[in-house]
Amino acid sequence: MADNTAECVVLLHGLNRSWRAMRPMAKAMREVGFSTVNVDYPSQSGTIEEIAPVAVGEGLSQCRRAGANRIHFVTHSLGGILLRYENKRSRIYDLGRVVMLGPPNQGSELIDKTRDWPGFEMLSGDAGAQLGTDIESMPSQLGPVKFELGVIAGTGTINVFASALLPNPDDGKVSVASTQIEGMDDFLIVGNSHRYITRSEVVIRNTESFLRHGHFLARDKAKVVKR
């Protein structure tokens, strides 16, 4: 639940994850004075068009009911695409700043290479199948962002096989190049894997900086920051 403060942070987890993945980030944001709504949504139960209004809408509704007049988002992976889709479908008038962690903003080459494999649909669902790099994919249809955005990309991996299917550098799910998007305001590379980028202390500190000031702490955009 959100507390009664003017600035609220909505957290959206990624594909095949739950609210628990964003719990360390939510706790850190509350400790520095933001109210938070850590949304849990069924990432495998529907298309992006079906999931986004529900997941994003839940976060917005809770923040607004608590009295927030500026609503920030911290998203992981698919969560960033849900927000981009929903904001394009129906502009979020009270949207503040956004930090995306490992987002497939240009799609993921891993989806391109594995979508025909047995078991893909069971693991990724309809939404996952929409995250390829082809012209028909959802990321390809959303265009440049028109809100304040900081993107954090990872270069670590816990799945060497999956990483081998991606252009280097990558985080085991998304290449660094594919996280970037026209219109973003800041960009940071860290040494984390896709799975654990949400709980890195470096990522948490830089997320707070962007939400507060509109830029990351590490101003050299080419620098790789270790955990």
C-alpha positions as CSV (number, residue, x, y, z in Angstrom):
1,M,0.0,0.0,0.0
2,A,1.0,3.6,-0.6
3,D,1.5,6.0,2.3
4,N,0.0,9.5,2.2
5,T,2.7,11.6,0.5
6,A,2.8,13.8,-2.6
7,E,5.3,11.7,-4.5
8,C,4.7,8.0,-5.0
9,V,6.8,5.3,-6.7
10,V,5.1,2.4,-8.6
11,L,7.2,-0.7,-8.9
12,L,6.6,-3.1,-11.8
13,H,8.4,-6.5,-11.8
14,G,9.4,-8.4,-15.0
15,L,8.4,-11.5,-16.8
16,N,8.1,-14.7,-14.7
17,R,8.7,-12.7,-11.5
18,S,6.6,-11.3,-8.7
19,W,6.4,-8.3,-6.3
20,R,9.1,-10.0,-4.2
21,A,11.7,-9.2,-6.9
22,M,11.1,-5.5,-6.3
23,R,10.8,-5.6,-2.5
24,P,14.4,-4.4,-1.8
25,M,13.9,-1.5,-4.1
26,A,10.5,-0.6,-2.6
27,K,12.0,-0.7,0.9
28,A,14.9,1.6,-0.1
29,M,12.5,4.1,-1.8
30,R,10.3,4.2,1.4
31,E,13.4,4.8,3.5
32,V,14.3,8.0,1.6
33,G,10.8,9.4,1.8
34,F,8.8,8.1,-1.2
35,S,5.5,6.2,-0.7
36,T,5.5,3.1,-2.8
37,V,3.1,0.7,-4.5
38,N,4.8,-2.6,-5.4
39,V,2.4,-4.1,-8.0
40,D,2.0,-7.9,-8.4
41,Y,0.6,-8.9,-11.7
42,P,0.4,-12.2,-13.6
43,S,3.0,-11.7,-16.4
44,Q,2.2,-14.9,-18.2
45,S,-1.6,-14.5,-18.2
46,G,-2.3,-12.4,-21.3
47,T,-0.9,-10.1,-23.9
48,I,0.8,-6.8,-23.1
49,E,-2.4,-5.1,-24.3
50,E,-4.3,-7.0,-21.7
51,I,-1.8,-6.9,-18.8
52,A,-0.7,-3.2,-19.0
53,P,-3.9,-1.4,-18.2
54,V,-4.4,-3.6,-15.2
55,A,-0.8,-3.6,-13.8
56,V,-0.1,0.1,-14.5
57,G,-3.6,1.1,-13.6
58,E,-3.4,-0.6,-10.2
59,G,-0.3,1.3,-9.3
60,L,-1.7,4.7,-10.4
61,S,-5.0,4.1,-8.6
62,Q,-3.3,3.3,-5.3
63,C,-1.0,6.3,-5.5
64,R,-3.8,8.6,-6.4
65,R,-6.0,7.4,-3.6
66,A,-3.2,8.1,-1.2
67,G,-3.0,11.7,-2.3
68,A,0.0,11.6,-4.6
69,N,0.2,14.3,-7.3
70,R,3.4,13.0,-8.9
71,I,3.8,9.3,-9.7
72,H,7.2,7.9,-10.5
73,F,7.9,4.3,-11.9
74,V,10.7,1.9,-11.4
75,T,10.3,-1.0,-13.8
76,H,12.2,-4.2,-14.4
77,S,12.3,-5.9,-17.9
78,L,8.8,-6.4,-19.2
79,G,7.5,-3.8,-16.7
80,G,9.1,-1.1,-18.7
81,I,7.3,-2.1,-21.9
82,L,4.0,-2.3,-20.0
83,L,4.4,1.3,-18.9
84,R,5.5,2.5,-22.4
85,Y,2.4,0.8,-23.9
86,E,0.0,2.1,-21.3
87,N,1.3,5.7,-21.5
88,K,1.0,5.6,-25.3
89,R,-2.5,4.2,-25.1
90,S,-3.7,6.7,-22.5
91,R,-1.2,9.4,-21.5
92,I,-0.5,9.4,-17.7
93,Y,-1.1,13.1,-16.8
94,D,0.7,12.8,-13.4
95,L,3.6,10.7,-14.5
96,G,6.9,11.8,-12.9
97,R,10.3,10.2,-13.6
98,V,10.9,6.7,-14.7
99,V,13.8,4.3,-14.1
100,M,13.9,1.1,-16.2
101,L,16.1,-1.8,-15.2
102,G,17.2,-4.1,-18.0
103,P,14.3,-3.1,-20.3
104,P,13.9,-4.8,-23.7
105,N,13.2,-1.4,-25.3
106,Q,14.3,-2.6,-28.7
107,G,13.1,-6.1,-28.0
108,S,15.3,-9.1,-27.0
109,E,17.2,-11.2,-29.5
110,L,16.8,-14.1,-27.1
111,I,13.1,-14.1,-27.8
112,D,13.8,-14.2,-31.6
113,K,16.0,-17.3,-31.2
114,T,13.9,-19.3,-28.7
115,R,10.2,-18.5,-29.5
116,D,9.9,-21.7,-31.6
117,W,11.5,-23.9,-29.0
118,P,9.3,-26.5,-27.2
119,G,8.1,-25.1,-23.9
120,F,8.5,-21.4,-24.9
121,E,4.9,-20.5,-24.5
122,M,4.7,-22.2,-21.1
123,L,7.7,-20.2,-19.8
124,S,7.1,-16.8,-21.4
125,G,3.4,-16.6,-22.1
126,D,1.8,-14.3,-24.7
127,A,3.5,-11.2,-23.4
128,G,6.9,-12.7,-23.6
129,A,6.3,-13.7,-27.3
130,Q,5.7,-10.0,-28.0
131,L,9.2,-9.0,-27.0
132,G,11.2,-9.9,-30.1
133,T,13.1,-7.4,-32.2
134,D,11.1,-7.7,-35.4
135,I,9.0,-4.9,-36.8
136,E,5.8,-6.6,-35.5
137,S,7.0,-6.8,-31.9
138,M,5.5,-4.6,-29.2
139,P,8.8,-2.6,-28.5
140,S,9.1,-1.8,-32.2
141,Q,5.7,-0.2,-32.3
142,L,5.9,2.1,-29.3
143,G,8.3,4.8,-30.6
144,P,10.5,7.2,-28.6
145,V,9.7,8.0,-25.0
146,K,8.2,11.3,-24.1
147,F,8.8,11.3,-20.3
148,E,11.8,11.7,-18.1
149,L,13.6,8.3,-18.3
150,G,16.8,6.8,-16.9
151,V,17.8,3.3,-18.2
152,I,20.1,1.0,-16.3
153,A,21.6,-2.0,-18.2
154,G,23.5,-5.0,-16.9
155,T,26.5,-6.9,-18.2
156,G,26.5,-9.9,-15.8
157,T,24.9,-13.3,-16.4
158,I,24.0,-16.4,-14.4
159,N,23.0,-18.2,-17.6
160,V,26.0,-18.6,-19.9
161,F,24.0,-20.5,-22.5
162,A,21.4,-17.7,-22.8
163,S,24.1,-15.1,-22.8
164,A,25.8,-16.8,-25.8
165,L,22.6,-16.2,-27.8
166,L,22.7,-12.5,-27.3
167,P,25.0,-9.8,-28.7
168,N,27.7,-8.8,-26.2
169,P,27.6,-7.1,-23.8
170,D,24.3,-8.4,-22.2
171,D,22.8,-9.4,-18.9
172,G,21.7,-12.9,-19.9
173,K,18.3,-11.8,-21.1
174,V,18.7,-8.5,-22.9
175,S,21.7,-6.9,-24.7
176,V,22.9,-3.6,-23.5
177,A,22.2,-2.1,-26.9
178,S,18.6,-3.2,-26.9
179,T,17.9,-1.5,-23.5
180,Q,18.4,2.0,-25.0
181,I,15.6,4.1,-26.5
182,E,15.3,7.4,-28.2
183,G,14.3,10.1,-25.7
184,M,15.9,8.7,-22.6
185,D,17.6,11.3,-20.4
186,D,20.4,9.2,-18.8
187,F,22.0,5.8,-19.2
188,L,24.1,3.6,-16.9
189,I,25.8,0.3,-17.3
190,V,26.3,-1.9,-14.2
191,G,27.9,-5.3,-13.7
192,N,24.7,-7.1,-12.6
193,S,22.7,-9.9,-14.2
194,H,19.1,-9.5,-15.4
195,R,17.7,-11.4,-12.5
196,Y,19.6,-9.6,-9.7
197,I,19.8,-6.0,-11.1
198,T,16.7,-5.1,-9.0
199,R,18.5,-5.6,-5.7
200,S,22.0,-4.1,-6.4
201,E,23.0,-1.3,-4.0
202,V,24.5,0.6,-6.8
203,V,21.3,0.3,-8.8
204,I,19.2,1.4,-5.9
205,R,21.4,4.4,-5.1
206,N,21.3,5.5,-8.7
207,T,17.6,5.0,-9.0
208,E,17.0,7.3,-6.0
209,S,19.3,9.9,-7.6
210,F,17.3,9.8,-10.9
211,L,14.0,10.0,-9.2
212,R,15.1,12.9,-7.1
213,H,17.3,14.9,-9.5
214,G,16.8,13.5,-13.1
215,H,20.2,12.0,-13.4
216,F,22.3,9.1,-12.2
217,L,25.2,9.5,-9.7
218,A,27.8,8.2,-12.2
219,R,27.8,11.0,-14.8
220,D,30.3,9.2,-17.2
221,K,27.8,7.3,-19.4
222,A,30.5,4.9,-20.7
223,K,31.6,3.8,-17.3
224,V,30.8,0.3,-16.1
225,V,29.9,0.3,-12.5
226,K,30.5,-2.8,-10.4
227,R,28.2,-4.0,-7.7
